């Protein structure tokens, strides 16, 4: 199987040419990048394995598509690690009631992300 084969079972392209297909290797790689280990609850192993296997075997992605998908998954995993870590230091967060939640909605590319970021700064 060549590196350009869209059905290549190796999926997650993390460096310029190294490709990892299993979810455990991907999680370990992200943990090494961040220095964090706790992904929190619920566990990610089973759904992440299904996702990476599906992307490798069913999605028929070109090399660029595999790369972009892997970067997106890596970023999501890193974000989850960092969120779980930060939540450990927010004592009583679950007990704090949300009085008036604010939902920012909008059509894609309409500029709705900016108000959301501004509201988040005020927290």
N, C-alpha and C positions, 0 to 999 in steps of 0.2 A: 504494500500500500504506500503510495507516494505522499509527500507532504502537501501536495496540491489537490489531493483527492477529497472532494466535498463530503464523502461518507466516512472519512477517516475517524476511527474510534477515539483517537486522542482528541480531546476537545479544548481544554482551557489553556490558551496561549498566554503565558505570564511574562516571559521575556521575549527577546527578539525571535528566538527559534525554539525555545524549550516548550514542550506541550505536555500537559498533564490531563488525564482523563477522569481520574476518580475524585469524588467529592472530598474524601479524607485528605488527599494530597493538597487540594485547593485550600481547605480550611487550615491545614498546617502552614502552608505558604503565607496566608494572610496573618496568621498568628505570629509568625516570625517577623513579618513586616512591621506589625504594630507593637509587638512585645506584650500583647494581651492574649488571654486564653479562654475566657468565659464568654460563650455566645448566648448565654441565658436560656430562658424557657420560652417556647417549646424547642426541643432539640431540632437541629437542622439536617442531620445526616441523611435521613430517609428522603425528605423532599428535595434536598440538594442533589442527591444521587439520581433521582428521577429526572430532574431538570438537566443535569449535565449529560446523562445518557441520552435523553431525548434530543438535546441539541446536537450531540455527536452523531446519532444514528438516524434521526428522523427529519431534522430541520433542513438538511441539504444546504448548509451554509458554505459560502465561499470562504477562503482564508481570511479575508478582511472581515466578513461577518462573524467568523469564529473569534477573531481578535476583539472586535467591538463588544460582542456578547460577554467575552471573558473579562474585559475591563469593567463592564457594567456590573457583573456579578462580584468581582473583586471589590469594587467600590461599595456595593451594598453590604458585603460581609464585613469590610472594615468599619463601615458606619455602625453596623449592629454591635460589633465589639466595643467601639467607643461609647455608644449609648448605654450598653449594659454596664460598662465600667463607671460612667458618670452617674448612673442611677444608684449605684451603691453608696454614694456620698450624699444623697438627698434624703435624709431621714424624714420619715413621715409623709413622703410624697403621695403615697396611695391614700392616706387618710385626709389629705387636703381636698376639700370639696371644690368643684368647679362651679362657680356661681353663674357666670354668663359667658358661655363659650362663644368664640368668634370663628366663623367659617368664611374663608376667602375662596370664592369660586369664580370661574371665568373660562371662557373659551381658550383653547390652546393658542399660544403666541399673542395673547391680548394684553399682557402686562400684569396679570393677576399675581405673579410671583413676588413682585416688588412690595406691594402692601403687606403680604404675608411675612416677608423678611423684616419689614419695618416693625410690625406688631411683635415679632419674636425678639427684637432688640429691646423692647420695653419690659420684657419679663424679668 
